[in-house]
Amino acid sequence: MSSDKKFIIELPLKVILTESGASNFMSHNKKLIRFRLADNADEYGISLNKFSPQSIQSMILVDYISKIEISMSEFVSSRQEVMDLSKVIVYSLLYKQFDREVYAALIQCECVRKHNRSNPSKLIDEQTKMSERQLRSILQNKESIIQSTRKNILDPIWKSIMSNKDYSAEEKNIFLLMSEKFMNRLGLMNWYIITLFYKSDGNNEMFIAIRNLLNSYMEKSKVAEYISVMVMELALNNENSNIRNEARNMYQGIDDINSLIFDPEIRAKIVQELQRKHELVFLSWKLGGGSSSIGKQGRLSITLYNKDDEFQEVKENIDNAKSSNTAKKTLIDFYRELPEGQEGTDLGLYYLSYLDDACKKVNVKFESLVNQYSTSDLTVITLNFNF
């Protein structure tokens, strides 16, 4: 398999931009679209039907994206694409958090503190701001230092991966690649500090701090896979519930709805009808709490809305009644209460407990919430993560 398989994902994305993202697009004369999102908010952004994962990742890393939403009548045929997108989003957030935590660790190192004591007018701390252009010009002649320092940081990690008897050959490869990816996405400001002090007495303290964080984030990255599977499971669950409801409308009087919806031809007809009626499942990823929300940059909220667009205005009018009629549950309650015969229920619980365990092991905070609005048959499932 060639490592440079730059694939293209085809999904109907609404990409909601942050303020800096919007001004960047507008400064390049790109017209923004006004979207009405699943939560009834009006937001500005761009629409994509084909994109490279790399382009989405680059935009997340420079804080251009605040939310991504997709809406479809059926997810089965786009299963792999949705999972790939989910993983790209989670990895991007992990890379950003890693970069932030490395910076926080470096400015606590003795060599940086010593510099700050001797150079009070040139402090390197939380408030230090340097433009990308400035950093690039400082670093442009330091490529050889960057490469040797990078090697110095990674070598002990690679040795410990290769000598770990619990890892399969495939796992070793994954961890080697993952450690490189995190280091490749380390920001310019961090490299500026590393290259500034790489010869100082305390350089080893910096390298150890980076290695510790690298190990911690490589562990955290394991949850990306679980999250993508869980998201897909929930989307399919919502899709099946819509297909069942529509099947009851279209084939009244037939008792065994299950056998109907698993007949590929009939299922295709039902999906066509759902598309005609514009009955969609909405899936959105909300990234962080914005760069100004301290402590919230590592947040990710994934929300699934199962709703029929026809009722949109009615729903808005009954919002007040709705809120008092809300049943808030955890995802576990939601799965336990699914009607008999709705296959995949056990599977959902199974994935959920795996995801829950995986998050606890690597210190990722995870909570799930299900709101069911009885007045509008709207189900809103939210998965909150804090990396």
Secondary structure, DSSP 8 states (H G I E B T S, - for coil): --TT----EEEEEEEEE-HHHHHHHHHTT---EEEE-TTS-EEEEEEEEEE-HHHHHHHHHTT-EEEEEEEES--GGGHHHHHHHHHHHHHHHHHHHHHHHHHHHHTTSHHHHHHHHH-GGG--STT----HHHHHHHHTT-HHHHHHHHHHHHHHHHHHHHT-TTS-HHHHHHHHHHHHHHHHT--HHHHHHHHHHTTSTTHHHHHHHHHHHHHHHHHHTTHHHHHHHHHHHHHHHHHHHHHHHHHHHHTTT-S-HHHHHTSHHHHHHHHHHHHHHTEEEEEEEEE-S-TTSTT-TTEEEEEEEEEEGGGHHHHHHTHHHHHHTEEEE-HHHHHHTS-TT-TTHHHHHHHHHHHHHHHHHTT-EEEEEEEEETTTTEEEEEEEEE-
